[in-house]
């Protein structure tokens, strides 16, 4: 297992990143304006730093276990680099909920995202007044939606200072500050006492952990006895073959494009839940339901699945031609020094991610929504 070295956890790096690179950009009304106001030199440095995690150019030939172990040992720096670079692009091109979802015919894009969150909340049987932890909360879209949907109190945990600031701004704007709060912290060392939360969920966040069993064990620790944890995990499906060069290439490109130290298999994810001490009550690959509208349709640009003009704008931004148009615009802006250096490279990283996710979905070797629900024992967490 990789060691979690101290230098990634230095508060100075993150504080400097927020102060120098981001300045006051987290408080801008739109993510596009936030992106434009980054410090040029700091943005370039962070982009270059991110690329060093992948060897010389991130070629498939460097897709080795040694490289993955290197990324695991530097997971905090890797993930913070990634989200310092792409958060504004995610918000501009997708939504405030940084996750994928299923789609039903006739269902609009934002409605589908919300339903995906409601479904996870239903797995937890959330009740008004419950204290719930969102592990890896992004800019707080799901936390606000689930708090509103269930009338529970949600605490969002995130180690990226810029995302925390954006989350607090959006929550203030939504008038939900009394119901949703955010705490900066590492999910490998969750900064709460044992047995603190009635329920816990994670939506496509623990994929960034250097060890799934270790992060799940931390979640198990802070969950109250009898409480439930539900997660949408990114996994390689049983159809994935490490002996298939095309499969390995897709895996590597997903890791590179999405800031993932080590993408795990479905069986590894299930084993991690059990190792952490959970009694597994449900497992279900929601990407493998033979839906008429595939989960990857917005990234692939399938116009026949669009349900509204707003969805058309979303798909234009997220599909290949839209992504390339955005990259072209950013090249012009970067050339005129109207946006910080490295912005184009960050957008190209997300373009790689989108193409690779579609490839993985079409091949059936990747799922971004492997649902696992686990319960903590009634006596767990108490001394005999």
Buried (B, 14 or more C-beta within 10 A) or exposed (E): EBEBEEEBBEEEBBEEBBEBBBBEBBBBEEBBEBBBBBBBEBBBBBBEBBBEBBBEEBEEEBBEEEBBBBBBBBBBBBBBBBBBBBBBBBBBBBBBBBBBBBBEEEBBBBBBBBBBBBBBBEBBEBEEEBBBBBBBBBBBBBBBBBBBBBEBBBBBBBBBBBBBBBBBBBBEEBEBEEBBBBBBBBBBEBEBEBBBBBBBBBBBBBBBBBBBBBBBBBBBBBBBBEBBBBBBBBBBBEBBEEEBEEBBBBBBBBBBBBBBBBBBBBEBBBBBBEBBBBEEEEBEBBBBEEBEBBBBBBBBBBEEBBBBEEBEEBBBBBBBEBBEEBBEEBBEBBEEEEBBBBBBBBBBBBBBBBBBBBBBBEBEBBBBBBBBBBBBBEEBBEEE
